[in-house]
Amino acid sequence: MSSIAHTADEVELGPPIPTAKFAIWLFLATEVMFFGAFIGAYIVLRSGAGAWPDPHWELAPGLGTIVDPIIGTLNTVVLLGSSVTVVLAHAAALRQQMSRARAFIGLTILLGLAFLVVKYFEYSHKIHLGIYPGGPAGMGSTHPIHGHENLTYADLTAPDAAGNPRLTPSSLNLFASCYFTLTGFHALHMVGGILVWAWLFLKKLTPANERHIEYTGLYWHFVDIVWIFLFPLFYLLPTRS
């Protein structure tokens, strides 16, 4: 009888991983569905559009392209670098080298902030051109663009001499809505991750914080993976001919 009771006491219920880690994975599963729905909607809208901004089209002389693949590549490299520093921070924590772990957390924060700064300039450029949801370029406005008095928003939607398909105001507005929604949500997730990293950086790290670094790292890697999907969709994928 005592043997049966002893065996029953040893039975462990629940997932074979720490509860906090299991909760993180559940949270990330909901995030996969969240971003998956938006990315799926973007692909459907883009596939059904008559014309779509191509990363290699120049808006007009001196204005560059609607999206800049070079800037997108730069931000991708920055995020991949931040994933490396996260791995190094966790490895240092496992070896109980907490000062080294803090240094790599600091580098992760700096790389995350660098990504957001580049994104800020990207957003500013598009807003300057009137390319944002409901913006002048997407509503067919013909007002002059600041700094280019001889160029109107209507000129941005016309085919150029190379024979690019016509970008209608509606297609620009649809593109802007998708771009700002997806990259905006991604940027907000970046901000959330940076805040958690900042909390870890400022507190007195002990070997017990190794799990905090690991779990925050899982979230950070997920945010980086989301960008790996957004980068080709917005910056590299050419339009249908």
C-alpha positions in Angstrom: 0.0 0.0 0.0 2.8 2.4 0.9 4.6 1.4 -2.4 1.5 2.4 -4.4 1.2 5.7 -2.5 4.9 6.5 -3.1 4.6 5.8 -6.8 1.6 8.1 -7.0 3.5 10.9 -5.4 6.2 10.8 -8.1 3.7 11.4 -10.9 4.2 14.8 -12.4 1.4 16.5 -14.3 1.8 19.2 -16.9 4.2 19.9 -19.8 7.8 18.5 -19.5 9.3 22.0 -19.6 9.2 24.9 -17.1 5.7 26.6 -16.9 7.1 30.0 -17.9 8.8 28.6 -21.0 5.6 26.8 -22.0 3.7 30.1 -21.6 6.2 31.8 -23.8 5.8 29.2 -26.5 2.0 29.5 -26.3 2.3 33.3 -26.6 4.5 33.0 -29.6 2.0 30.6 -31.2 -0.6 33.3 -30.9 1.8 35.8 -32.5 2.4 33.4 -35.4 -1.3 33.4 -36.0 -1.4 37.2 -35.7 1.3 38.0 -38.1 0.4 35.0 -40.3 -3.1 36.5 -40.9 -1.7 39.9 -41.9 1.0 38.5 -44.1 -1.6 36.2 -45.8 -3.9 39.1 -46.4 -1.1 41.1 -47.9 -0.2 38.3 -50.3 -3.8 38.0 -51.4 -4.2 41.8 -51.9 -0.9 42.1 -53.8 -1.7 39.1 -56.0 -5.1 40.6 -56.9 -3.8 44.1 -57.6 -3.5 45.4 -61.1 -0.2 47.1 -60.3 2.0 47.2 -57.3 5.1 49.3 -56.3 8.2 47.5 -57.4 11.4 47.9 -55.3 13.4 48.7 -58.4 11.2 51.5 -59.8 12.3 55.1 -59.3 9.5 57.4 -58.3 10.9 60.3 -60.1 14.4 61.8 -60.6 15.9 62.5 -57.2 13.2 60.9 -55.2 14.4 57.3 -55.1 12.1 54.3 -54.9 9.0 53.7 -52.8 11.0 51.1 -50.9 14.8 50.9 -50.8 16.2 47.3 -50.9 19.5 48.6 -49.6 18.0 50.0 -46.5 15.9 46.9 -46.0 19.1 44.8 -46.3 20.8 47.0 -43.8 18.0 46.5 -41.3 18.0 42.8 -41.9 21.8 42.6 -41.1 21.2 44.7 -38.0 18.5 42.3 -36.7 20.5 39.2 -37.5 23.4 40.7 -35.6 21.1 41.3 -32.7 20.1 37.6 -32.7 23.7 36.7 -32.5 24.3 39.0 -29.5 21.2 37.4 -27.8 22.7 33.9 -28.2 26.1 35.2 -26.8 24.3 36.8 -23.9 22.5 33.5 -23.0 25.7 31.5 -23.5 27.5 33.9 -21.1 24.7 33.6 -18.5 24.9 29.8 -18.7 28.6 30.1 -17.8 27.6 32.5 -15.0 29.5 35.3 -16.7 26.9 37.9 -15.9 29.0 41.0 -16.7 29.6 39.6 -20.1 25.9 38.7 -20.5 25.0 42.3 -19.6 27.4 43.6 -22.3 25.8 41.5 -25.0 22.3 42.6 -23.8 23.5 46.2 -24.2 24.7 45.5 -27.7 21.3 43.9 -28.5 19.5 47.0 -27.2 21.8 49.2 -29.4 21.1 47.1 -32.5 17.4 47.2 -31.8 17.4 50.9 -31.5 19.5 51.2 -34.7 16.8 49.3 -36.5 14.1 51.6 -35.2 16.1 54.7 -36.1 16.4 53.5 -39.7 12.7 52.7 -39.8 11.9 56.2 -38.5 13.8 57.7 -41.5 12.0 55.3 -43.9 8.6 56.3 -42.5 9.6 60.0 -42.7 10.5 59.7 -46.3 7.3 58.1 -47.2 5.2 60.5 -45.3 7.1 63.4 -46.9 6.0 62.0 -50.3 2.4 61.6 -49.1 2.7 57.8 -49.2 0.7 56.7 -46.2 -2.8 55.3 -45.6 -5.2 58.0 -46.9 -2.2 60.2 -47.8 -2.2 62.6 -50.8 -0.3 60.3 -53.1 -2.8 57.5 -52.4 -5.9 59.7 -52.9 -4.9 61.1 -56.3 -4.0 64.6 -55.0 -2.3 66.9 -57.5 -0.7 69.3 -55.0 3.0 69.9 -55.5 5.5 67.9 -53.4 7.5 70.0 -50.9 10.9 70.7 -52.4 9.8 69.6 -55.8 7.4 72.3 -56.9 7.3 71.0 -60.5 6.4 67.5 -59.4 2.9 66.6 -58.2 1.6 63.5 -56.5 -0.1 62.6 -59.7 3.3 62.3 -61.3 4.2 59.5 -58.9 1.4 57.3 -60.1 2.1 57.7 -63.8 4.2 55.3 -65.9 7.7 56.4 -66.5 9.7 56.4 -69.8 10.8 52.8 -69.1 7.2 51.6 -69.5 6.5 50.7 -65.8 2.9 49.6 -65.3 0.7 52.4 -64.1 0.6 52.9 -60.3 -2.9 54.1 -59.6 -3.7 56.1 -56.4 -5.7 53.2 -55.1 -2.7 50.8 -55.5 -0.4 53.2 -53.7 -2.9 53.7 -50.9 -3.3 49.9 -50.6 0.4 49.4 -50.5 0.9 52.1 -47.9 -1.8 50.5 -45.7 -0.2 47.1 -45.9 3.3 48.5 -45.4 2.6 50.7 -42.4 0.4 48.1 -40.7 2.8 45.2 -40.9 6.0 47.0 -40.4 4.4 49.2 -37.7 3.2 46.1 -35.7 6.7 44.6 -36.1 8.3 47.9 -34.8 5.9 47.9 -31.8 7.0 44.3 -31.0 10.6 45.5 -31.3 9.9 48.3 -28.8 8.4 45.8 -26.4 11.5 43.5 -26.6 13.9 46.5 -26.1 12.0 47.5 -23.0 12.4 44.0 -21.5 16.1 43.9 -22.5 16.5 47.3 -20.8 15.0 46.0 -17.6 17.4 43.1 -17.6 20.3 45.4 -18.5 19.6 47.8 -15.6 18.9 45.2 -12.9 21.6 43.3 -11.0 22.0 40.1 -13.0 22.5 36.8 -11.2 22.8 33.2 -12.5 19.0 32.9 -11.7 18.3 35.4 -14.5 19.6 33.0 -17.1 16.0 31.9 -17.8 14.9 35.5 -18.2 17.5 36.0 -20.8 16.5 32.7 -22.5 12.8 33.5 -22.6 13.3 37.1 -23.8 15.7 35.7 -26.4 13.0 33.4 -27.7 10.7 36.3 -28.2 13.4 38.4 -29.8 14.3 35.6 -32.3 10.6 35.4 -33.2 10.5 39.1 -34.0 13.6 38.7 -36.1 12.0 35.8 -38.0 8.9 37.9 -38.7 11.2 40.5 -40.3 12.8 37.8 -42.4 9.4 37.3 -44.0 8.5 41.0 -44.3 11.9 41.9 -45.9 11.5 40.0 -49.2 7.7 40.7 -49.4 8.1 44.4 -49.3 11.7 45.0 -50.5 12.7 42.2 -52.9 9.7 40.5 -54.5 9.1 42.0 -58.0 5.6 42.7 -59.2 3.9 40.4 -61.7 4.7 41.3 -65.3 
